[in-house]
Amino acid sequence: MNEIRNNPLQTRADLVRGAVQMIEPLVSCLTPGKARMIVGEGSAHYSEDVAGMEGYSRVLWALVPMLIGKCPEVEPFWALWREGLIHGTDPTHPEYWGDIRDFDQRMVEMAVIGTGLCFVPDRFYGELTAVQQDNLYNWLNQINLHDMPTNNWRFFRILVNLGFRKVGRPVDEGRLKEDLDLMESHYVGDGWYFDAPTKRDYYTIWGFHYYSLVYVAAMREIDPERCKRFVERAQMIAPRFACWFDREGRALPYGRSLTYRFCQGAFFAAMAFADVTCDGIDYGEEKGFLLRNLRYWMQMPIFDRGGALTVGYGYPNLCVAEGYNAPGSPYWGMKAFFVLALPETHPFWQADEKPYTAPPVFLDEHVRMLLTRDPENRQAVAYTAGNHAWEHMHEDEKYEKFAYSSHFGFSVVKEATTLVKGAFDSMLAVKRAGRDLWHARSGCDAFELTDKEVSFTWQPVEGVRIESRLIPMGAWHIRCHVIDTAYAIECAEGAFAVRRDWAGKRACDRIASVIEADNRHACAHGAYGTSAIYAVSGYTGGEVIYPEPNTNMIYPRTVLPTLHARLEPGRTVLVCAVYSDPEDVLPGAESGDLSCRTVAQAEIEEVMNYARSL
């Protein structure tokens, strides 16, 4: 994918070329009838047949806006995908998409077809024969006849019914009102929706807000009051969501469905499409968020040798996937291309791309996060009180880490038998002394957030109760744990994991270097950043662990500075200070090596003294 890596992705023409460069390799992945797209091996919880339909449909999230925006480059692709639309909805064709059931994955994939009917009815409907139009309607209308989850999925049915209205087909008005009212009942304030059962994560952004802004673009004149609410909520969430990004366009790896990658910026595309701006975020900032995020992702090794997106995050990695991640699932990220619906003359494209200055500290109680960044916005860090529902894979790691970094990412557990396999970065892991499994935070009994710290009470295992405090201090943060245990336990406290790299059989110059690991701290640094953890009270020593490959979301090989402790029954207090920096930093010395910055011993002592006072 050298072509897209060399694409500057600055103008509308660049983005059109980027979309084409991503879609071209997929043409050969279409089945003979063009109704499915098979991009690779692997499985989801639904059948391969449905997974192929999913791959086909998700590319439409780029084709639909290109059709709206009358991009001539879309025509050869649309000819193929239109053929697939005709065959997939024809019950007499071998590639018919089939009759659906309650809670069927194919409901998800209907949404973009409804969007196409709504905004380009001449292409999605007018180009079909009367029989083909009936087939399309009958297949889509199944979504009105079956049960579906009470979560963001209801927007899929909303979009289908909007499409029916646009082309003059019968609309299930009762379903439409039920679904719209249900989605609004998920609103909790300050721009945040929850996704059933409890989650507040990226689905609030690329689910509820994205689809509600599409609704606004279609229904502003017909349903003005509801659209006004949708717009106001998007305007409230925009500056909050902006705190998830750093200056490089990287967003926080946090929560589920991270394999959708550049869908992270799609919200800003939807804002522009619906002609929505807000105080502090105009078209120039929206453009900056979207394009910086896309540029970041296009430089990452996320494509296979044939040019297809892979399942994973920073690289191909099935270890981090959910059960609903089929080979074509990552193309959900194509929603970021919706700005191609806007003509070159639109204010979004006429605006100069702008940076955004987020506050150095921002408390967002709805998502249980205290968000911070350094003065240069090189790294966004979120300290969390946890927020998951035990539904999908690796939720403890995706929601319950003490801290999440846009630069360092986070790691998932392969096996809890050892620290190497567990990769417990930004976590305190405990186990019964002797042979046992390691356990980290998995929900909390109580929590409290202020603009100064995050505190929570949790029980990793029966008989062990922990009261924890996380206190950000610039590039540092302090962790304080009051631990009551009924039996002897071992503890391991991880900092951020730092990338290490190899070139063939020899070490690359950019490998992370272990600076020191002794009875008071552990540190690793190199060209990919610095992570250090200092014992203040209660720990027995430090170690730099080499976790199993493919545990970190962004980097396939990492090193992890870690502190150890062994606690006897009763109460013990553990206090440590964690340092992180996206650059090569040598802590605790004045170095003559100009390749790295230094953290003076005086700064370390200042932080340590504050930690001792807690």
C-alpha positions in Angstrom: 0.0 0.0 0.0 2.8 2.4 -0.8 0.5 4.5 -2.9 -1.8 5.4 0.0 1.2 5.9 2.3 2.5 8.4 -0.1 -0.8 10.2 -0.4 -0.7 13.5 1.5 -4.5 13.2 2.3 -4.9 17.0 2.5 -7.4 17.9 -0.2 -10.7 16.4 -1.5 -8.9 15.0 -4.5 -6.4 13.4 -2.2 -9.2 11.8 -0.2 -10.9 10.6 -3.4 -7.6 9.0 -4.5 -7.2 7.5 -1.0 -10.6 5.9 -1.2 -9.9 4.5 -4.7 -6.5 3.1 -3.5 -8.3 1.3 -0.7 -11.1 -0.1 -2.8 -9.2 -1.2 -5.9 -7.6 -4.2 -4.2 -11.1 -5.4 -3.2 -12.5 -5.8 -6.6 -10.7 -9.1 -7.0 -12.2 -10.2 -3.7 -15.8 -10.0 -4.9 -17.6 -13.2 -5.6 -18.8 -13.9 -9.2 -22.2 -12.4 -8.5 -20.5 -9.4 -6.8 -22.8 -9.8 -3.7 -20.0 -10.8 -1.3 -16.5 -9.8 -0.6 -14.0 -12.3 0.7 -10.9 -10.6 1.9 -9.2 -13.2 4.0 -9.5 -16.2 6.3 -10.9 -16.2 9.9 -14.3 -16.4 11.4 -16.8 -14.4 13.4 -19.7 -15.8 15.4 -21.9 -15.5 12.3 -21.5 -17.6 9.1 -18.9 -17.1 6.4 -21.8 -16.4 4.1 -23.0 -13.5 6.2 -19.4 -12.3 6.7 -19.0 -12.1 2.9 -22.1 -9.9 2.7 -20.8 -7.8 5.5 -17.5 -7.2 3.6 -19.5 -6.2 0.5 -21.7 -3.7 2.3 -19.1 -1.9 4.4 -17.3 -0.7 1.3 -20.5 1.1 0.5 -19.8 3.6 3.3 -17.2 5.0 0.9 -19.1 4.5 -2.3 -22.3 6.2 -1.1 -20.7 9.5 -0.3 -18.7 9.3 -3.5 -22.0 8.9 -5.4 -23.6 11.8 -3.5 -20.5 14.0 -4.3 -20.6 12.9 -7.9 -17.0 11.7 -7.9 -16.4 10.2 -11.4 -13.9 7.8 -9.9 -16.7 5.9 -8.2 -18.5 4.8 -11.4 -16.5 1.6 -12.2 -16.8 0.5 -8.5 -20.5 1.3 -8.4 -21.2 -0.8 -11.5 -19.8 -3.8 -9.6 -21.5 -3.1 -6.2 -24.8 -2.3 -7.9 -24.7 -5.8 -9.6 -24.1 -7.2 -6.1 -27.0 -5.3 -4.7 -29.3 -6.7 -7.4 -28.1 -10.3 -7.0 -27.9 -10.2 -3.2 -31.6 -9.2 -2.9 -32.9 -11.6 -5.6 -34.3 -14.7 -3.9 -33.8 -16.7 -7.2 -30.1 -15.9 -7.5 -27.4 -18.2 -6.1 -25.8 -15.3 -4.2 -29.1 -14.2 -2.5 -28.3 -12.8 1.0 -31.0 -14.9 2.5 -33.9 -14.5 4.9 -32.9 -13.0 8.2 -33.7 -14.0 11.7 -34.1 -12.0 15.0 -30.9 -10.3 16.0 -29.3 -11.0 12.7 -25.9 -9.5 11.7 -27.3 -8.7 8.3 -29.5 -6.0 10.0 -26.3 -4.1 10.7 -25.3 -4.2 7.0 -28.7 -2.9 5.8 -28.0 0.6 7.3 -25.7 1.8 4.5 -28.2 0.6 1.9 -30.9 2.6 3.6 -28.5 5.6 3.6 -27.9 5.1 -0.2 -31.7 5.0 -0.8 -32.0 8.2 1.2 -29.3 10.3 -0.4 -28.8 8.9 -3.9 -32.2 7.3 -4.7 -31.6 7.7 -8.4 -28.6 5.4 -8.2 -29.7 2.9 -5.5 -33.3 2.6 -6.7 -33.8 4.5 -10.0 -31.3 2.4 -11.8 -33.1 -0.9 -10.9 -36.0 -2.5 -12.8 -39.4 -2.7 -11.1 -38.8 -6.3 -10.2 -35.4 -5.5 -8.7 -36.8 -2.6 -6.8 -39.4 -4.9 -5.3 -36.7 -7.4 -4.4 -34.6 -4.7 -2.7 -37.6 -3.4 -0.7 -38.7 -6.9 0.3 -35.3 -7.9 1.5 -34.7 -4.7 3.4 -38.1 -4.7 4.9 -37.3 -7.9 6.9 -35.7 -5.6 9.4 -39.1 -4.3 10.3 -40.4 -7.9 11.0 -37.8 -9.1 13.4 -36.5 -8.3 16.9 -33.1 -6.6 17.3 -31.0 -5.4 20.3 -32.0 -2.3 22.2 -28.7 -0.7 21.5 -27.1 1.3 18.6 -28.5 -1.3 16.2 -31.9 0.5 16.2 -30.3 3.2 14.1 -29.9 0.7 11.3 -33.6 0.2 11.1 -34.1 4.0 11.3 -31.9 4.5 8.3 -33.7 1.7 6.3 -37.0 3.3 6.9 -35.7 6.7 6.0 -34.6 5.2 2.7 -38.1 3.7 2.1 -39.6 7.1 2.7 -37.3 8.7 0.2 -38.2 6.3 -2.6 -41.9 6.2 -1.8 -42.1 2.7 -0.4 -44.2 1.9 2.7 -42.6 2.9 5.9 -43.2 1.2 9.3 -43.9 4.5 11.1 -44.5 2.7 14.4 -41.1 1.0 14.2 -39.5 4.3 13.2 -40.9 6.2 16.1 -40.2 3.4 18.6 -36.6 3.2 17.5 -36.0 7.0 17.5 -37.6 7.3 21.0 -35.5 4.4 22.2 -32.3 5.9 20.9 -33.1 9.2 22.6 -33.8 7.4 25.9 -30.2 6.4 25.9 -29.1 10.0 26.2 -27.5 10.7 29.6 -26.3 14.3 29.3 -23.4 16.5 28.1 -23.5 14.8 24.6 -23.1 11.3 26.0 -25.4 8.3 25.1 -24.9 4.9 26.6 -25.0 1.8 24.5 -27.0 -1.0 26.1 -26.5 -2.3 28.6 -24.2 0.3 30.1 -21.3 1.2 27.8 -20.0 4.7 27.1 -17.2 4.4 24.5 -16.6 4.9 20.8 -20.1 3.6 20.0 -21.5 6.8 21.4 -19.5 8.6 18.8 -19.4 6.5 15.7 -22.8 4.9 16.5 -25.3 7.3 18.1 -23.8 10.6 17.0 -22.8 9.5 13.5 -26.2 8.1 12.6 -28.1 10.9 14.3 -26.1 13.4 12.2 -27.0 11.4 9.0 -30.6 11.7 10.3 -30.2 15.4 10.6 -28.9 15.8 7.0 -32.0 13.9 5.8 -34.7 15.1 8.1 -33.8 18.7 9.2 -36.9 20.2 7.5 -39.2 17.3 8.3 -38.4 16.6 11.9 -36.8 19.9 13.1 -37.3 19.5 16.9 -35.6 16.1 17.1 -32.9 17.2 14.7 -32.2 20.3 16.8 -31.6 18.0 19.8 -29.3 15.8 17.8 -27.3 18.8 16.7 -27.0 20.3 20.2 -25.8 16.9 21.6 -23.2 16.6 18.8 -22.0 20.1 19.6 -21.7 19.2 23.3 -19.8 16.0 22.7 -17.4 17.4 20.1 -15.0 19.2 22.5 -15.1 16.3 24.9 -14.3 13.8 22.2 -11.5 16.1 21.0 -9.7 15.4 24.2 -9.2 11.8 23.0 -6.8 12.9 20.2 -3.1 14.0 20.2 -1.4 16.3 17.8 -0.4 13.4 15.5 -4.1 12.5 15.0 -3.8 9.4 17.2 -6.9 8.7 19.3 -7.0 6.8 22.5 -7.1 3.0 22.1 -9.9 2.3 24.5 -12.9 -0.1 24.5 -14.2 -2.6 22.0 -14.3 -2.7 18.2 -10.9 -1.0 17.8 -10.3 -2.9 14.6 -12.5 -0.2 12.9 -9.4 2.1 13.3 -9.9 5.3 11.3 -13.6 5.2 12.1 -12.3 7.2 15.1 -12.4 10.3 13.0 -15.7 9.6 11.2 -17.7 11.7 13.7 -16.1 14.8 12.3 -17.0 13.7 8.8 -20.6 13.3 9.9 -20.5 16.8 11.5 -19.4 18.3 8.3 -21.9 16.4 6.2 -24.7 17.7 8.5 -23.3 21.2 8.3 -22.7 21.2 12.1 -19.9 23.2 13.9 -19.7 24.4 17.4 -17.7 26.8 19.6 -14.1 26.0 19.4 -14.5 23.4 16.6 -15.1 24.9 13.2 -14.7 23.3 9.8 -10.9 23.8 10.0 -10.7 21.8 13.2 -13.1 19.1 11.9 -10.9 18.8 8.9 -7.8 18.6 11.0 -9.2 15.8 13.3 -10.4 13.7 10.3 -7.4 14.0 8.1 -4.7 13.7 10.8 -6.3 10.5 12.0 -6.5 9.1 8.5 -2.9 10.1 7.8 -1.8 8.3 11.0 -3.6 5.1 10.1 -2.4 5.1 6.5 1.2 4.9 7.7 0.5 1.9 10.0 1.0 -1.7 8.9 -2.7 -2.5 8.8 -3.0 -3.8 5.2 -2.1 -7.3 4.0 0.1 -7.8 1.0 -2.8 -7.7 -1.3 -3.9 -4.3 0.0 -6.9 -5.4 2.1 -7.4 -4.2 5.7 -6.6 -6.8 8.4 -8.3 -7.5 11.7 -6.3 -6.0 14.5 -5.4 -2.5 15.5 -1.8 -1.1 15.0 -1.0 -4.3 13.0 -2.7 -7.6 12.1 -3.7 -9.2 15.4 -6.5 -11.7 16.0 -5.6 -11.8 19.7 -7.3 -8.4 20.3 -10.4 -9.1 18.2 -14.0 -9.5 19.3 -16.2 -12.4 18.2 -18.0 -10.2 15.7 -14.8 -9.3 13.8 -14.9 -11.1 10.5 -12.2 -10.4 7.8 -14.3 -7.7 6.2 -15.4 -6.0 9.5 -12.6 -3.4 9.5 -14.2 -1.7 6.5 -16.6 -0.1 8.9 -13.9 2.6 9.1 -14.9 3.7 5.6 -17.5 5.9 7.3 -14.6 8.4 7.6 -14.9 9.0 3.9 -18.4 10.6 4.2 -17.0 14.1 3.6 -16.6 13.1 0.0 -20.3 13.8 -0.3 -19.4 17.4 0.1 -18.5 19.4 -3.0 -15.1 21.1 -3.3 -16.9 24.4 -2.7 -18.2 23.4 0.7 -16.7 25.3 3.7 -15.2 22.1 5.0 -12.9 21.8 1.9 -12.4 25.5 1.6 -11.2 25.8 5.3 -7.5 25.5 6.2 -6.8 22.4 8.3 -6.3 23.6 11.9 -4.8 22.1 15.1 -6.9 21.9 18.2 -5.9 23.0 21.6 -7.5 20.7 24.2 -7.3 21.5 27.9 -4.3 20.0 29.8 -6.8 18.3 32.1 -10.4 17.5 31.5 -12.8 15.5 33.7 -15.5 13.6 31.9 -17.6 11.9 34.5 -20.0 10.3 32.0 -17.3 8.1 30.6 -15.5 7.8 33.9 -12.3 9.4 32.6 -9.8 12.1 33.7 -8.1 13.1 30.5 -4.7 14.7 30.4 -2.0 15.7 27.9 1.4 17.3 27.9 1.8 21.0 26.8 2.8 20.0 23.2 -0.1 17.5 23.0 2.3 14.7 22.0 0.3 12.2 24.0 -3.3 12.0 25.4 -3.7 9.9 28.5 -7.0 8.9 30.1 -7.2 7.7 33.8 -10.3 5.6 34.2 -12.6 4.2 36.9 -13.6 1.3 34.6 -16.7 0.9 32.5 -17.6 -2.4 30.9 -20.4 -5.0 30.8 -18.5 -8.3 30.5 -19.9 -8.9 27.0 -16.9 -9.3 24.7 -13.3 -10.4 24.6 -10.6 -8.7 26.8 -13.0 -6.2 28.3 -10.9 -6.0 31.5 -8.0 -4.8 29.4 -10.1 -2.6 27.1 -12.0 -0.8 29.9 -10.3 -1.4 33.2 -6.6 -0.3 32.8 -5.6 2.4 35.2 -4.4 4.6 32.2 -4.8 4.6 28.4 -2.3 6.4 26.2 -2.7 7.5 22.6 1.1 6.7 22.2 1.7 3.6 24.2 -1.6 1.9 23.7 -2.4 -1.0 26.0 -1.9 -4.8 26.1 -4.2 -7.8 26.4 -3.8 -11.0 28.3 -2.9 -14.1 26.4 -2.8 -16.3 29.5 -2.8 -15.3 33.2 -0.3 -17.9 34.4 2.7 -15.7 34.1 3.5 -12.0 33.9 5.1 -12.5 30.5 1.9 -13.9 29.1 -0.3 -11.6 31.1 1.3 -8.3 29.9 -0.2 -6.4 32.7 0.6 -2.8 31.7 -1.1 0.0 33.5 -2.5 -2.5 36.0 -1.9 -3.9 39.4 -2.1 -7.7 39.1 -2.3 -10.0 42.2 -2.3 -13.7 42.9 -2.2 -16.0 45.9 1.4 -16.6 46.9 2.7 -19.7 45.2 1.0 -21.2 42.1 -2.1 -19.3 41.0 -3.5 -17.2 38.2 -2.8 -13.4 38.1 -5.9 -11.2 38.5 -6.3 -7.5 37.7 -9.1 -5.1 38.0 -12.5 -6.3 36.6 -15.0 -3.7 37.6 -15.1 -1.8 40.9 -17.4 -1.6 43.9 -17.3 2.2 44.1 -15.5 5.0 42.4 -15.0 8.8 42.5 -13.6 11.2 40.0 -12.4 14.8 40.5 -10.3 17.1 38.3 -7.3 16.1 40.5 -7.6 12.3 40.8 -9.5 9.1 40.2 -10.2 6.7 43.1 -12.0 3.4 43.3 -12.5 0.3 45.4 -12.1 -3.2 43.8 -11.7 -6.8 44.6 -9.5 -8.8 42.1 -10.2 -12.0 44.0 -12.2 -13.1 47.0 -10.5 -12.1 50.2 -8.5 -9.2 48.7 -9.9 -5.7 48.8 -8.1 -2.7 47.3 -8.7 1.0 47.6 -6.8 2.8 44.8 -6.0 6.4 43.9 -4.6 7.7 40.6 -3.2 11.2 40.7 -1.9 12.8 37.4 1.1 15.1 37.7 2.1 16.2 34.2 4.3 13.4 32.6 3.9 11.5 35.9 1.1 10.0 37.7 1.0 8.5 41.2 -0.7 5.3 42.2 -1.6 4.6 45.8 -3.2 1.3 46.9 -4.5 0.4 50.3 -4.7 -3.4 50.2 -6.5 -5.6 52.7 -5.8 -9.3 52.2 -6.9 -12.4 54.1 -3.9 -14.4 52.9 -0.4 -13.9 51.5 -0.4 -12.5 47.9 2.1 -11.5 45.3 1.6 -8.2 43.4 3.0 -6.9 40.1 2.5 -3.3 39.1 3.0 -2.4 35.4 3.9 1.0 33.8 3.2 1.6 30.1 4.7 -1.0 27.6 7.3 0.4 25.3 7.9 -0.8 21.8 10.9 -2.8 20.9 11.8 -3.7 17.3 13.8 -6.1 15.3 15.1 -6.1 11.7 15.5 -9.7 10.6 17.9 -11.5 12.9 19.7 -8.5 14.2 18.6 -5.8 16.6 17.3 -2.6 15.0 18.9 0.7 16.1 15.5 1.7 17.4 15.1 -1.1 20.0 14.0 0.1 23.4 16.9 0.0 25.8 16.6 -1.2 29.4 18.1 1.5 31.4 17.8 0.0 34.9 15.8 -2.3 37.0 16.7 -2.5 40.7 15.0 -2.6 44.1 13.5 0.8 43.7 12.5 1.2 40.0 12.3 -0.1 36.5 12.7 1.8 33.3 12.8 1.3 29.5 13.4 3.9 26.9 14.3 4.2 23.2 13.2 6.0 20.0 9.6 4.9 20.6 9.3 6.4 24.0 10.1 6.1 27.7 8.2 4.3 30.5 9.4 4.2 34.1 7.9 3.2 37.4 9.4 4.1 40.8 8.7 2.5 44.1 7.8 4.8 46.9 6.4 2.4 49.5 5.7 -1.3 49.9 7.4 -2.8 46.9 10.3 -5.3 46.9 12.0 -4.5 43.6 11.7 -3.8 39.9 12.0 -5.8 36.7 11.6 -5.1 33.0 9.4 -7.8 31.5 9.4 -8.9 27.9 5.7 -9.7 27.3 4.5 -12.2 24.8 4.5 -10.9 21.2 1.2 -9.5 19.9 -0.2 -8.6 23.3 0.0 -4.8 22.8 -2.6 -3.1 20.6 -0.2 -0.8 18.7 3.2 -2.6 18.8 3.8 -6.3 18.3 6.8 -6.5 20.6 7.2 -4.5 23.8 9.1 -4.3 27.1 7.2 -3.5 30.3 8.7 -1.9 33.4 7.2 -3.6 36.5 7.4 -3.4 40.3 7.0 -6.5 42.5 5.6 -6.8 46.0 4.8 -9.7 48.4 2.2 -9.0 51.0 1.4 -10.9 54.2 -2.2 -11.1 55.5 -3.5 -7.8 56.8 -3.3 -4.2 55.5 -0.5 -2.9 53.3 0.0 0.4 51.5 1.7 0.4 48.0 2.7 3.8 46.5 4.5 4.2 43.2 5.2 7.0 40.7 4.9 6.3 36.9 6.6 8.3 34.2 5.8 8.3 30.5 7.0 10.3 27.5 6.6 9.6 23.8 10.2 10.5 23.2 13.6 9.0 24.1 14.1 10.2 27.7 16.9 9.3 30.2 15.4 9.6 33.7 17.5 10.5 36.7 20.7 11.8 35.1 22.1 14.8 33.2 23.2 13.2 30.0 25.6 14.4 27.4 23.8 12.2 24.8 21.9 14.7 22.7 19.8 11.9 21.2 17.6 11.8 24.3 16.1 14.3 26.7 16.6 13.9 30.5 14.5 14.0 33.5 16.5 15.6 36.3 16.9 13.8 39.6 15.4 16.8 41.3 12.1 16.3 39.4 12.0 12.7 40.3 12.6 13.5 44.0 9.9 16.2 43.9 7.4 13.7 42.6 8.6 11.0 45.1 8.3 13.4 48.0 4.7 14.3 47.1 3.9 10.6 46.8 5.4 9.9 50.2 3.2 12.6 51.7 0.0 10.8 50.6 
